[in-house]
């Protein structure tokens, strides 16, 4: 019963078309009641009921079929079974259009049984059963064609909706990518500028801070042009470093030293065993770690260590914790998360946290 009750639904234009046809036939039948004829009132009511039952298919094909079967049974009392059978033949199109397989097969069996009963019981006048069968077949073919057409339209609508959602997600992903590139490329240089602006009042470091600000501002503009070129799908800027790990180490070392930190570099960032993809990721990790060191590290030594073998490349950046962090330097609080995304996205291992009074960032990337 559950399978028989389930089915499709007519669209608005189909409902209007069916209601117009049913309304026209009902109007003609009702007008016929007021003119003298050989048709008995009961037969006329059965004819009107058989037409009205077709309207039930707009809401429930199962209930409409049951009602049509009841009207067909009553039609034998009025002698209008041929008329009701004609209505049933046209209703086959709605059954094929709306019903699921269980209801379609059940209706086909009931219709064949009804035609057999009419041929067997109506012996007063010969009835051409083929007319009803052909009518039902044509009506069912029309219903099947409409079902295929609207199913195809529904699939196209779904595909268009999915494509629109994919495009929306692509736009959001591109925006997130641009925001991430701006964060990675610009935030570091702005941190350097903000740090050295605070050191301009010191006569001992004023000239060095001015030079550091000038260099950081130039690099920030270069990086910004690079991101704009990528966003516009244009050519890459030649001045933009695209992931040279050794150059990133030298840059970080200079920035640490200009900020008053001593620096130890252990390991070879130019090791040929580091693949290009891993080198780019490690360079990004080092830059973001340098940003955090310049913002939050206390006085003391900064250690950059590389452990490289045939299986993995590991970068560790260690810096002293500060009891009074530079709270005037703003933070987007996304740096650690972006570092973790980069490393984990490359099937690596990432950690960042306090250890023995120091802040340690560790990134391990597989070489194979």
N, C-alpha and C positions, 0 to 999 in steps of 0.2 A: 504493500500500500504506500510505503514511503517513496519507493521508486516511481510508482504510478503518479503520485502527486507532484513530483518535481518536474520542472521544465523551464523553457525559455519564457521571455516576456516580449510582447509586441512593443515596437517603438511607437511614438506618438502618431506619425503619419499612417502607420498601419491601423491603429485603433480608429482613427478618424475615417479611413476608407471603409473598414468593416462596419462601423456604426452607420455610415451613410447608406450602404447597401441594405443593411437590416432595416433601417428606418424607412427606406423607400418601399421595401416589400411589405412591411407592417402597415404603412399608410394605405397601400393598395388593398391589402386584406381587410382592413377596417372599413374602407369605403365600400367594399363588396358586401359587407354585412347589411348595409342600408338599401341594397337593391334586391329585388326578388330574383331568386335563383333556385336551382334544384338541389343545392348543397344544404344539408341540415345544419342548424346552429352548432351542434356538437362537433360536426366535421370541420366547420369553419374555425371553431375554437382550437381544435387540434392542429389545424394548419397554422394558425397564429402562434400557438405555443411552440411548434417545431421551429418556426423562424426566430422567435424570441430566445429560444434555448441557445441559438448560435452566439448570441451576445455574451453568454456565460463563459465562452472560451477566452474572452478578454481578461478574465480574472482567474479562472481555474479550469483547465482542460479536463481534469478528472471529474469534477462535479458536473461540468457541462455534458460529458459523455454519459454519465449516469442519468442525468435528466433527459437526454435525448433517447436513451434506451427506454425510459419510462413512457415518454411520449409515443415512441414507436409501438410499445405494447398496447397503449390505449387506442392507437390508430386502427387496430384490427376491429375494434368495436364500432368505429365510425366508417370503416371502409376506405380510409385515406392513407393506407400504409405505403402506397407507391409515392405519394407526395412527401411523406416523412423520409422515405428512403432516398429521395432526391436531395433533401436537405442534408441527410447524413453523408451523401456522396460529396457535396460541396464542403461539408465540415471536415472531410479528410485532409484538405489542404491546411486547415488550422491545426489539426492534430499533428501533421508532419512538421509544421512550422514551430509548434510550441512544445510538443510532448517529447519525453525521453523515449528510449528504445522500448522499455517495458510497456508504456502506454500506446505507442504506435503499433506494436505487435498485437497487443490486446484489442485495439480498435479494429485492426485489419481482420482479425479472427471473428469479432462480433459482426462486422459489416458483411463478411462472406456468409455467416450464419443467417443474417437478416435477409439477404438476397435469396438464399435458399428457401427460407420460410415463405417469402412473398411468392416465389415461383411455385411452391408446393401447395400453399393454401389458396391462392387466388386462381380459381379454375374457371371463373365466369368469362374472363377475357384474357387472351394470351398476352404475356408481358415479355418484352425483350430485355433479359437480364444483362446483356452485354452493354446496353446503354448506361446502366448504373455503374457497372464495373469500369467502363472507359471514362465516365465522368469522374469517378473517384480517383482513377489513375492520373488523369490530367490535373485534377485539383491537388493531389498529393505531390505531383511533379513540380507544380508551381510553388507549393509550400516548401518543398525541399530546396528549390532554387533560391527562394527568399532566405531560407535559413542559412544556406552557404554564403549568400551575399552579405548578410548582416554579420555572420560569424567572421568573415574576412574583414569587414569594416571594423569590428570590435578588435580584431588582432592588430589592424593597422593603427587604431587609436591607442592601443596599449603600447605598441612599438614606438609610436611618436611620443607618448608620455615617458617611456623609459629613456628614449633618446634625449628628450628635454631634460630629464633628471640627470643623465650622464653629462650633458653639457653644463648644467648648473654645478654639478660636483667638480667638473674640470675647471670651471671658472673659480670656484672656491679654492681648489687645490692650487691653481696658479696664483691666486691672491696670497694664500698661505706661503707659497714658495717665495714670492717677491718679498713678503714681510720677513721671512726667515733670512733671505739673502741680505736685506737691508740691516737686519739685526746683526748678523755675523760680520758684515763688511763695515758698517758705519759705527755701531755701538762701541767697538773696541777703540777706534780712533777718537771718538768723542770722549771716551773715558780718559784717554791720554791727555787730551786737551784740558778737560776739567781738572785733572790731577795737577798739571803743571801751571794752570792759572792760579792755583793756591800757593804755588811756590815762587810767583813773580815778585812778591814783596821781599824775598830773601836776596840780598845783593850777591851772595856767594853762588846762588844757583839761577839767578835771573836770566843771564845770557843763555845758559844751557836749556832752561825751560822755554825761552822764546824760540830757540831752534827746534826743540821737540814739538812745540805747538805748530810751527810752520810745516814741519815734516808730516805730522799727523793730519793737518788740514789738507795738505796736498794729496796724501794717500786717500783720505776720505772722499775728496772730489773725484779721484780716479776710480775708486770703488763704486761710487754713485753712478758715474757715467757707464761703468761696466754693467751694473744692474739694469739701468735704463735701456742699454743696448739689448740685453737679453730679453727684457720685457717687451721691447719693440720687435723682437726677432731679427735684430740687426747684427752686424759683425762685432766680434769681441774686440774690446779695447786692448791694444798691445801693451799698455802699461799696467794691466791688472794681473797680479800674481794668481795663477790658477791652481796652486797646490804644491809649490816647491817647498818641501819640508825643511831642507837645510836653510833656505832663505827665511822661512818662518821662525826657525830657531834663532838665527842671527838677529832678526828684528825684535823678537821677544827679549833676547839677552840685552840688547841696547836699551829697550824701554825699561827693563827692570833696573839696570844700572843707573839710568838717568833718574829713576825714582828713589834711588838710595839703597837698593838691594844688591847684595853680592850674589853671583850666579855661578852654579856648577852645572856643567853639561856633561853627562856620562853616556857614552854610546855614540854610534855613528848614524846620524839622520840621513846620510847619503848612501846607506847600504843598498846595494843593487838588488838584494833579495826582497825589498819592500815593493810590492806591486803598485802601479800608478793609482789605482782606486784607493788602496789603503793609505798611500802617501797623502792624497787629497784630504781624506777623512782625518788623519792624524794632524795635518796642518790646521784644519778647522778646530779640532779639539785644543790644540796648543794655543790658537789665537783666543778662543773663548776662555780658556784657563788663564791666559795672560790678562784678559779683561778683569776677571774676578780677583786675580792677585793684586792688580793695581788698585782695585776698589777696596778690598777688605784685608789684605795681608798686613801683618805687623812688621816691625823692623827685624831684619835677619836675613838668612840665606834662602834663596830659591833654588831648588834642585830640579833639573830636567834630565830624566833618565830614559834611555832606550835599551830594551832587551829584545834582541832579534835573533831568531834561529830559522831553521828551514821550515818550521810549521807555523809560526806566529810572530807578529811584531807588536811589542808592547810599549806604550808611552806612559810615563808616570811623572806628574808635575806635583811637587811638594812645596808648600809655602808655610811660613809661621802664622799662627792665628794672632789676631790683634785683640787686645782687651778693650780698646776704644775704636771700633770700626768707623770708617769715614761715612757717616750717615748722610752727609750733604750730597754724596754722589748717588743719583737716582739709579734704580734697578728695575728692569722689566720682569725679573724673576723667571725668565724662560731659558736662560743659558744652559743650565744643567740638564733640563729636559730635552733641549735640542741636541746636546752632546750625546745623551743616552739614545735618542732616536737614530742618530747617524750610526753609532756603533752597533746597536742591536739590529738595525736594518741591514747591516753587513755581516750578520751572524757572529758578531763579536761579543765581548764581555766588557761591561762598564761599571765603574763604581766611583762615588764621590762622597767624602765625609771626613770627619775628624779622626786623627790617629796620633797619639802621643804628643798632643799639643800642636799639631800641624794639620793643615787642610791638604788632603791628598786626593788627586784626581788620577784615575787609572783607566786606560783604554787598551784592550787587547783585541787585535784583529787577526783572523786566520790568513795565512799566506797562500795556502793551497786553494 
